[in-house]
């Protein structure tokens, strides 16, 4: 399982671009590898749900969708 963090590093296409971060939706990836085969499932998790999964306090002020 690969949990997604909320902030991702922004891809810089050239050296003149300033470094930055992108707000990515929270979620997780589940990879199943069976010999040469690999399947990835993508699961979106609302930030409120992500706080409950990690056991961190729920401090999200955005409305639940």
VENBELDA-V917307 format. One record per residue. N is the residue number from 0. RES is the residue in one small letter. PSI is psi in radians with two decimals (none if undefined). OMEGA is omega in whole degrees, 0 to 359 (999 if undefined). Layout:
# VENBELDA-V917307
n->{N N}
res->{RES RES}
psi->{PSI PSI}
omega->{OMEGA OMEGA}
This chain:
# VENBELDA-V917307
n->{0 1 2 3 4 5 6 7 8 9 10 11 12 13 14 15 16 17 18 19 20 21 22 23 24 25 26 27 28 29 30 31 32 33 34 35 36 37 38 39 40 41 42 43 44 45 46 47 48 49 50 51 52 53 54 55 56 57 58 59 60 61 62 63 64}
res->{x x x x x x x x x x x x x x x x x x x x x x x x x x x x x x x x x x x x x x x x x x x x x x x x x x x x x x x x x x x x x x x x x}
psi->{2.45 1.75 2.55 2.35 2.86 -0.69 2.24 2.58 2.38 2.37 2.18 2.15 -0.30 2.88 -0.39 -0.28 2.34 2.58 2.68 -3.04 2.66 2.45 1.89 2.49 2.48 2.67 -2.94 2.75 2.43 2.02 2.27 2.02 2.15 1.65 -2.21 -0.13 2.50 2.29 2.36 2.26 2.38 2.21 2.07 2.39 2.11 2.62 -0.61 -0.73 -0.64 -0.67 -0.65 -0.63 -0.61 -0.19 0.06 2.70 2.49 1.76 0.21 2.29 -0.03 2.60 2.52 2.30 none}
omega->{180 180 178 175 183 182 178 175 180 179 178 182 176 186 182 181 178 176 180 180 176 176 182 176 179 181 177 176 175 182 175 180 180 184 180 183 178 177 178 175 178 181 176 179 176 182 177 178 180 179 179 180 183 181 178 178 180 181 181 179 180 178 179 181 999}
